[in-house]
Amino acid sequence: MADDSEGRIELRRGDPEAEARMRALSSPLRLRVLRLCAFESRTNKELAELLGVNPGTMLHHVRTLVQTGYLAAEPERSGAQGAREVPYRATGLSWRTSMPGSAPVLVETFLQQIEGVADEDLDVTWLGLKLNAEHKVELARRLHDLAQEFKDRGPDPDGDTYSLFTAFHPDDNPPAAH
């Protein structure tokens, strides 16, 4: 596992801590838990209900995220009927984590997230570009910088929650040159 000058964490195979973090981020369900806990603390029971899974199964996923530093327990509180509840909050560590082979799980998570979203509420853009190496690096940097700028602002207290998914990749099927 390497930490670069910008605080990005590169997970590499062979390092036990990195391997545990890779396993933690390899589940669409766990990535959805992190999204649900990004702006609001949620209990295991709340997460299980929101994602339609058994609370015991959810507890396994929550513990995995806590053990790897992606989720943190907040102080206990009393729930309905005085039951002890532990709310959890995403730490933001996943934003700084880069992992080999993460694209399929991110795409699957994205597809699960948009399931049931009305067409009029989903704004999707797909753009083909032809860029030299310098412009490719510039575009990737500017997209990252823009996302980082909005993340650094923090949540708007009066805001609604949204997800942003971008994929920047070589086109394996370019149109024939004329």
ZIRA-V633540 format. One record per helix or strand of 3 or more residues. SS is the DSSP state (@ for helix, = for strand). FROM is the first residue (numbers start at 0). LEN is the number of residues. If there is no record, write none. Layout:
ss/from/len
SS/FROM/LEN
SS/FROM/LEN
//
This chain:
ss/from/len
=/8/3
@/15/9
@/27/9
@/43/8
@/54/13
=/70/8
@/79/3
=/83/7
@/92/4
=/96/3
@/102/12
@/118/3
@/132/21
//
